[in-house]
Amino acid sequence: MTRIRRGNIARRRRTKIRLFASSFRGAHSRLTRTINQQKIRALVSSHRDRDKKKRNFRRLWITRINAVIREIGVSYSYSRLIHDLYKKQVLLNRKILAQIAILNKNCLYMISNEIIKEVAWKESTGRI
């Protein structure tokens, strides 16, 4: 009976894992067991941080909008702007509002002034 050479499948699997970890430092890119551990850790971190990234961008947009809106008047804030936008049924999300706030402050001033006038008029006439 002829001799069977072994290990093709296992070697292929290890090589694939090594390619994933090729940019890691030290034993994390050389030893199979630590490569497996670091791979799991890296994938867990990337999954967790995708959600964190969304949260951080939302916080950034809110901060930018609030900074520009507070320049209009001391009594007007981000939360009142968003509340008035929902009342008026204006469909602008926070990302777009933040881009408008940075690129064209006058446009955001116009939007907020129109909303303030509209909401104040509706409140004074009792149409809310």
C-alpha positions in Angstrom: 0.0 0.0 0.0 1.3 3.4 -0.9 2.0 6.1 1.7 -0.6 8.9 2.1 0.6 12.4 2.4 -1.5 14.3 5.0 -2.4 17.7 6.1 -3.6 19.4 2.9 -6.9 20.6 4.2 -5.5 21.6 7.6 -2.6 23.5 6.0 -5.0 25.3 3.7 -7.2 26.3 6.6 -4.1 27.6 8.6 -2.8 29.5 5.6 -6.1 31.2 5.2 -6.1 32.2 8.8 -2.5 33.4 8.6 -3.3 35.6 5.6 -6.0 37.2 7.8 -3.5 37.9 10.6 -0.5 38.7 8.4 -0.6 42.4 9.5 -0.6 41.5 13.2 2.6 41.9 15.2 4.8 39.2 16.8 3.3 35.8 17.8 -0.1 37.1 16.8 0.8 36.5 13.2 3.0 33.4 13.6 1.5 31.0 16.1 -1.6 29.2 15.0 -3.3 29.2 18.4 -2.7 32.9 19.1 -3.7 33.7 15.5 -7.1 32.1 16.2 -7.5 34.0 19.4 -6.6 37.3 17.8 -8.9 36.6 14.8 -11.9 36.1 17.1 -10.9 39.2 19.1 -10.6 41.3 15.9 -13.9 40.2 14.5 -15.7 40.8 17.8 -14.1 44.3 18.0 -15.1 45.2 14.4 -18.7 44.0 15.0 -19.0 46.1 18.2 -17.4 49.2 16.7 -19.6 49.3 13.7 -22.5 50.1 16.1 -20.3 52.5 18.0 -19.4 54.3 14.8 -23.1 55.0 14.1 -23.6 56.3 17.6 -20.5 58.6 17.4 -21.6 60.1 14.0 -25.1 60.8 15.4 -23.5 62.6 18.4 -21.2 64.6 16.1 -24.2 65.6 13.9 -26.2 66.7 16.9 -23.3 68.7 18.3 -22.8 70.5 15.0 -26.4 71.4 14.6 -26.7 72.6 18.2 -23.6 74.8 17.8 -25.0 76.6 14.8 -28.6 76.8 16.1 -27.5 78.4 19.4 -25.9 81.2 17.4 -29.4 82.3 16.3 -30.7 82.9 19.8 -30.0 81.9 23.4 -33.4 80.5 23.9 -33.5 78.3 20.8 -31.7 74.9 20.9 -31.3 71.7 19.0 -34.1 69.9 20.8 -36.6 72.7 20.1 -35.5 72.7 16.4 -36.0 69.0 16.0 -39.3 69.2 17.8 -40.5 72.0 15.5 -39.3 70.1 12.5 -41.4 67.1 13.5 -44.4 69.3 14.1 -44.1 70.9 10.7 -43.4 67.4 9.2 -40.2 68.5 7.5 -38.2 65.4 6.5 -34.6 66.4 7.0 -32.5 63.9 8.9 -29.6 64.9 11.3 -26.9 64.1 8.8 -28.3 66.4 6.2 -29.0 69.1 8.8 -25.4 68.9 10.0 -24.0 69.2 6.4 -26.2 72.3 5.9 -25.0 73.7 9.2 -21.4 73.4 8.2 -21.5 74.2 4.5 -24.3 76.9 4.5 -25.3 78.4 7.8 -27.6 80.9 6.2 -29.7 78.1 4.7 -30.1 76.6 8.2 -31.0 80.0 9.6 -33.7 80.4 7.0 -35.1 76.9 7.7 -35.2 77.5 11.4 -36.6 81.0 11.1 -39.4 79.7 8.8 -40.2 76.9 11.3 -40.2 79.3 14.3 -42.6 81.7 12.5 -44.9 78.9 11.4 -45.0 77.2 14.8 -45.5 80.6 16.6 -48.3 81.5 14.2 -50.1 78.2 14.7 -49.7 78.5 18.5 -51.1 82.0 18.5 -54.1 81.1 16.4 -54.7 77.8 18.2 -54.4 75.6 15.2 -52.1 73.0 16.7 
